[in-house]
Each structure stands twice: as C-alpha cells, then as structure tokens.
C-alpha cells in the first residue's frame, strides 16, 4: 500500500481507482473464475442469460445463488426460495456488522453504507479487512466501493457472456471451475483468522460434518457449524490457559 504521506495526498477518485485495481488480486481472480461454473449451472438449470446476470448482480453471494438455482430446478415456490436465500445470506450479517464501522468516516452517510453493504461477501470482506488499516478513514468507503462494485459489475457481465459461450466448454471443466470457490473460501478464511480460535473452527467444522450428516441429514451444515465452533472455542480456551500457566 501507499506511505502515510501518499495516502493523505490521494484524492477520493484516486482511492476509487486504487480499489478498482484490486480486482486483479488473486482472490478476485479466483472468484471471477468460479463464476464460469455458475454460468454453466444456470445454463443447465434452464434459465435465460438475462436471469443469470440479474441473479449475479442482485443476489451476489455465490452460495446463495446456488441455493436459488437448486430451488428453481426443484420447482420450489417463490416464498420458499426467497426464504432459503435470505436464510443463507444471514451468515453475511456478522461481516457487515464488523466492516461497516471500519468504513464509516466523519462525513460518510448512512445511505452510502447501506448501499455498500449489498456488496459484502467473503471476497470483498477479506480484501477490505486486510487493507483497510492503511486507508484514511474518510476514504475507506470510496476505496471499498471501487473494489466491490467493480467486482460485482464485471462478474455480472462475465456471466452473461460466458452463458452464451458455455456450449463450447466441456461439462467436466465447468464443474471443476465451480469447485475453485470453496477452495478459495477456506484458504481466505484461514488466512484472515486473527487468532487460533478461527482456524480451529474451520478444521473442527470440517471434521464434524460427516457425523453431523449421519445424525441430522439436511441440517448437517448447521449442526457441524455449531458443534465444531463450540469444540474450537473450548480448545482455544484450554490452549490459552496452558500457555498462560507455562
């Protein structure tokens, strides 16, 4: 990032442009690649490219869009599909709560923060939390908006273009591209974890998934998340107590 003197001299437009350059970072490129797979899924689900592009811009979070596609192909009613997507997106609430105070400057308006909250997903959240400390507080909203809005717009256009070209891509390649997203989610969350609790929670949640599926099919993610998180919390407390005793 820039030095303190360079950061102070950069204009709002300069920070927006600097945020836009962030789409060339590895996390953004991996997410963009994963949208190739999403375009293929939309094509297989029988929806139009206009609907696929609309879903990309309006829903944005990739897991929520996958849930919506599953609801469409299963013939689920609109209220039920909307509820499922909303329930999936609740996981973004802690990210929004953690990020918005970091973006708020002395002159930042609430409508601006509400608008930017739509673009908070794992990629944008990790990108912002890793870089926000070096950005002047009154320029953080501009910097984050430059990155997040540009990333969403590019992927919306990309889905529309790839959808119409997807017939030339093998089905196996389409499925492989889609799996880049969970791989990125795991590595990003592990890298952004600030203490041992967050990292233990990732591994404990993964280890708890098979028994959770056996105990409560259909609710395995919720069960594994709660159980794995509880075990990770207790383990971190025990490790911290032993370190302090030593």
C-alpha positions as CSV (number, residue, x, y, z in Angstrom):
1,X,0.0,0.0,0.0
2,X,0.9,3.7,0.0
3,X,3.0,5.5,2.5
4,X,1.2,7.8,5.0
5,X,2.1,10.9,3.1
6,X,1.0,9.5,-0.2
7,X,-2.2,8.3,1.3
8,X,-3.0,11.7,2.7
9,X,-2.5,13.4,-0.7
10,X,-4.6,10.9,-2.8
11,X,-8.0,12.2,-3.8
12,X,-11.3,10.4,-3.4
13,X,-11.2,9.5,-7.1
14,X,-7.7,8.2,-6.7
15,X,-8.8,5.8,-3.9
16,X,-11.7,4.6,-6.0
17,X,-9.3,3.8,-8.8
18,X,-6.9,2.1,-6.4
19,X,-9.8,0.0,-5.1
20,X,-10.7,-0.9,-8.7
21,X,-7.2,-2.2,-9.3
22,X,-7.9,-4.7,-6.5
23,X,-9.9,-6.8,-9.0
24,X,-6.5,-8.0,-10.3
25,X,-5.7,-9.6,-7.0
26,X,-5.6,-13.4,-6.7
27,X,-8.8,-13.6,-4.5
28,X,-10.8,-11.6,-7.0
29,X,-9.5,-13.6,-10.0
30,X,-10.3,-16.9,-8.4
31,X,-13.8,-15.7,-7.6
32,X,-14.2,-14.5,-11.2
33,X,-13.1,-17.9,-12.4
34,X,-15.7,-19.6,-10.2
35,X,-18.4,-17.6,-12.0
36,X,-17.6,-19.5,-15.2
37,X,-19.0,-22.6,-13.3
38,X,-22.0,-20.6,-12.1
39,X,-22.9,-19.6,-15.7
40,X,-22.8,-23.3,-16.7
41,X,-25.1,-24.2,-13.8
42,X,-27.5,-21.5,-14.9
43,X,-27.5,-22.8,-18.4
44,X,-28.1,-26.4,-17.2
45,X,-31.0,-25.2,-14.9
46,X,-32.8,-23.8,-18.0
47,X,-32.9,-20.2,-17.1
48,X,-32.0,-17.4,-19.5
49,X,-28.8,-15.4,-19.6
50,X,-30.7,-12.3,-18.6
51,X,-31.9,-14.0,-15.5
52,X,-28.5,-15.4,-14.7
53,X,-26.9,-11.9,-15.0
54,X,-29.7,-10.4,-12.9
55,X,-29.1,-13.0,-10.2
56,X,-25.4,-12.2,-10.2
57,X,-25.9,-8.5,-9.6
58,X,-28.9,-8.7,-7.2
59,X,-28.1,-11.7,-5.0
60,X,-24.3,-11.5,-5.5
61,X,-23.2,-14.1,-2.9
62,X,-22.4,-17.2,-4.9
63,X,-23.6,-19.8,-2.3
64,X,-27.0,-18.0,-2.1
65,X,-27.3,-18.1,-5.9
66,X,-26.5,-21.8,-5.9
67,X,-29.3,-22.3,-3.4
68,X,-31.7,-20.3,-5.6
69,X,-30.8,-22.4,-8.6
70,X,-31.5,-25.5,-6.7
71,X,-34.9,-24.2,-5.6
72,X,-35.7,-23.3,-9.3
73,X,-34.8,-26.7,-10.6
74,X,-36.7,-28.4,-7.7
75,X,-39.8,-26.4,-8.5
76,X,-39.9,-24.7,-5.1
77,X,-42.4,-21.9,-4.6
78,X,-41.2,-18.3,-4.7
79,X,-41.7,-17.6,-1.0
80,X,-39.8,-20.7,0.0
81,X,-37.0,-20.0,-2.4
82,X,-36.8,-16.4,-1.1
83,X,-36.7,-17.6,2.5
84,X,-33.9,-20.1,1.7
85,X,-31.8,-17.5,0.1
86,X,-32.4,-15.0,2.9
87,X,-31.5,-17.6,5.5
88,X,-28.3,-18.4,3.6
89,X,-27.4,-14.7,3.5
90,X,-27.7,-14.3,7.2
91,X,-24.2,-15.5,7.5
92,X,-23.1,-12.2,5.9
93,X,-24.6,-10.2,8.8
94,X,-21.6,-10.6,11.1
95,X,-19.3,-9.5,8.3
96,X,-21.5,-6.4,7.6
97,X,-21.6,-5.6,11.3
98,X,-17.8,-5.9,11.5
99,X,-17.0,-4.0,8.3
100,X,-19.4,-1.0,8.3
101,X,-17.9,0.7,11.3
102,X,-14.5,0.4,9.7
103,X,-15.8,2.1,6.5
104,X,-17.6,4.9,8.3
105,X,-15.8,8.3,8.2
106,X,-16.8,11.6,9.7
107,X,-18.8,12.5,6.6
108,X,-19.9,9.1,5.4
109,X,-23.7,9.0,5.1
110,X,-25.8,6.1,6.2
111,X,-27.3,5.5,2.7
112,X,-23.8,5.1,1.4
113,X,-23.1,2.4,3.9
114,X,-26.4,0.7,3.3
115,X,-25.6,0.6,-0.5
116,X,-22.1,-0.8,0.1
117,X,-23.4,-3.5,2.5
118,X,-25.0,-5.2,-0.5
119,X,-21.6,-6.0,-1.9
120,X,-20.2,-7.6,1.3
121,X,-19.3,-11.2,0.7
122,X,-16.3,-13.2,1.7
123,X,-14.0,-12.0,-1.1
124,X,-14.8,-8.3,-0.5
125,X,-14.8,-8.7,3.3
126,X,-11.4,-10.4,3.3
127,X,-10.0,-7.8,0.9
128,X,-11.2,-4.9,3.0
129,X,-10.2,-6.2,6.4
130,X,-6.7,-7.0,5.1
131,X,-6.1,-3.5,3.7
132,X,-8.4,-1.1,5.5
133,X,-6.0,-0.1,8.2
134,X,-3.7,1.6,5.7
135,X,-6.5,3.6,4.1
136,X,-7.5,7.0,5.6
137,X,-10.9,6.7,7.4
138,X,-12.6,9.3,5.3
139,X,-11.6,7.5,2.1
140,X,-12.4,3.9,3.1
141,X,-15.9,3.9,1.7
142,X,-14.6,5.1,-1.7
143,X,-11.8,2.5,-1.7
144,X,-14.1,-0.4,-0.8
145,X,-16.8,0.8,-3.2
146,X,-14.2,1.0,-6.0
147,X,-13.3,-2.7,-5.4
148,X,-16.6,-4.3,-4.6
149,X,-18.9,-2.5,-7.1
150,X,-16.4,-3.1,-9.9
151,X,-16.0,-6.8,-9.0
152,X,-19.8,-7.3,-9.0
153,X,-20.3,-5.4,-12.3
154,X,-17.5,-7.4,-14.0
155,X,-18.9,-10.7,-12.9
156,X,-22.4,-9.8,-13.9
157,X,-21.2,-9.0,-17.4
158,X,-19.0,-12.1,-17.4
159,X,-21.9,-14.4,-16.5
160,X,-23.9,-13.1,-19.4
161,X,-21.0,-13.5,-21.9
162,X,-19.9,-16.9,-20.6
163,X,-23.5,-18.2,-20.5
164,X,-23.8,-17.7,-24.3
165,X,-20.4,-19.3,-24.9
166,X,-20.8,-22.2,-22.4
167,X,-21.7,-24.7,-25.1
168,X,-18.1,-24.9,-26.2
169,X,-16.8,-25.7,-22.7
170,X,-16.8,-29.4,-21.5
171,X,-19.1,-30.2,-18.6
172,X,-16.2,-31.6,-16.5
173,X,-14.3,-28.3,-16.9
174,X,-17.4,-26.4,-15.8
175,X,-17.8,-28.4,-12.7
176,X,-14.1,-28.1,-11.9
177,X,-14.2,-24.3,-12.1
178,X,-17.1,-24.2,-9.7
179,X,-15.0,-26.0,-7.0
180,X,-12.5,-23.2,-7.0
181,X,-14.9,-21.2,-4.9
182,X,-15.0,-23.4,-1.8
183,X,-11.2,-23.8,-2.0
184,X,-10.8,-20.1,-2.0
185,X,-13.3,-19.6,0.8
186,X,-11.3,-22.0,3.0
187,X,-7.9,-20.5,2.3
188,X,-9.2,-16.9,2.6
189,X,-10.9,-17.5,5.9
190,X,-7.8,-19.4,7.3
191,X,-5.5,-16.6,6.2
192,X,-7.7,-13.8,7.6
193,X,-8.2,-15.5,11.0
194,X,-6.7,-13.3,13.7
195,X,-6.4,-15.9,16.4
196,X,-6.2,-19.7,16.9
197,X,-10.0,-19.9,17.5
198,X,-10.9,-19.0,14.0
199,X,-8.5,-21.5,12.5
200,X,-9.6,-24.3,14.8
201,X,-13.2,-23.6,14.0
202,X,-12.5,-24.3,10.3
203,X,-10.9,-27.7,10.9
204,X,-13.4,-28.7,13.7
205,X,-16.3,-27.8,11.4
206,X,-14.9,-29.9,8.6
207,X,-14.3,-32.8,10.9
208,X,-17.8,-32.5,12.4
209,X,-19.5,-32.6,9.0
210,X,-19.6,-36.4,8.4
211,X,-21.0,-37.3,11.9
212,X,-23.4,-34.3,11.6
213,X,-24.7,-35.7,8.3
214,X,-25.3,-39.0,9.9
215,X,-27.0,-37.5,12.9
216,X,-29.2,-34.9,11.2
217,X,-29.4,-35.2,7.4
218,X,-30.5,-32.0,5.8
219,X,-29.2,-29.9,8.8
220,X,-25.6,-31.1,8.8
221,X,-24.1,-27.7,8.0
222,X,-25.9,-26.1,10.9
223,X,-25.1,-28.9,13.3
224,X,-21.4,-29.1,12.2
225,X,-21.1,-25.3,12.5
226,X,-22.5,-25.1,16.0
227,X,-20.7,-28.3,17.2
228,X,-17.4,-27.5,15.5
229,X,-17.4,-23.9,16.7
230,X,-18.2,-25.0,20.3
231,X,-15.3,-27.5,20.3
232,X,-13.0,-24.9,18.7
233,X,-13.9,-22.4,21.4
234,X,-13.2,-24.8,24.2
235,X,-10.0,-26.0,22.7
236,X,-8.7,-22.4,22.2
237,X,-9.6,-21.6,25.9
238,X,-7.7,-24.7,27.0
239,X,-4.6,-23.9,24.9
240,X,-4.6,-20.3,26.1
241,X,-4.9,-21.4,29.8
242,X,-1.9,-23.8,29.3
243,X,0.2,-21.1,27.7
244,X,-0.6,-18.6,30.5
245,X,0.2,-21.3,33.1
246,X,3.5,-22.0,31.4
